[in-house]
Amino acid sequence: MYSTSDIRNGLKIEVNGEPYEVIDFLHSKSGRGGAHIRTKLRNLLNGAVMDHTFRSGEKIAKPDIESKEMQFIYTDGDVLMFMDMTTYEQVPVPEGNLAGKAGFLTEGQAVKAVTYRGQVIDISLPASVSLEVADTEPGVKGDTVSGATKPAALSSGLTVNVPLFIEVGDRIKVDTRTGAYLGRE
């Protein structure tokens, strides 16, 4: 159990039987009553944000969250298949659970998966990944305007704006936090 004095940004707690992450908090003390901690919480299962107030000294439950080393195997429609690296069990994960991170995954990539009661609810990716350009318009000779970009479809299904000199088959680095082009490999 956590106490209200343990609340900080990024802390994962359980409220009403569901896991939440503390996004923001404010400790306030009114004139007569006891202290209160106002928090903004993000639901780890569906991403909804809510405000919740705790009384000072209140106990808060710890969620049943654990981190596992997993490997991405393949995509089957809207379901991503991962393999647990300790038990070699294949775990299906709906694409909606990963909040847009599926476009940065390549087959065989190792990731840290966050599980809640045995269900994968999130994965942590490296800061950047290397992906191959599957489709883009060809660059035109003499079209050298500084900073000009064009859309490029990558092998993982993600679309990124890239400089005009990038061609089909090139490998590029993409920032996983912003989805921005970082450079050619």
Secondary structure as UniProt FT lines:
FT   STRAND          2..3
FT   HELIX           4..6
FT   TURN            9..10
FT   STRAND          12..15
FT   TURN            16..17
FT   STRAND          18..29
FT   STRAND          35..43
FT   TURN            44..46
FT   STRAND          49..55
FT   TURN            56..57
FT   STRAND          59..61
FT   STRAND          65..76
FT   TURN            77..78
FT   STRAND          79..84
FT   TURN            85..87
FT   STRAND          90..94
FT   HELIX           95..98
FT   TURN            99..100
FT   HELIX           101..104
FT   TURN            107..108
FT   STRAND          110..116
FT   TURN            117..118
FT   STRAND          119..124
FT   STRAND          128..136
FT   TURN            141..142
FT   TURN            146..147
FT   STRAND          149..154
FT   TURN            155..156
FT   STRAND          159..163
FT   TURN            164..165
FT   TURN            168..169
FT   STRAND          171..175
FT   TURN            176..178
FT   STRAND          181..184
//
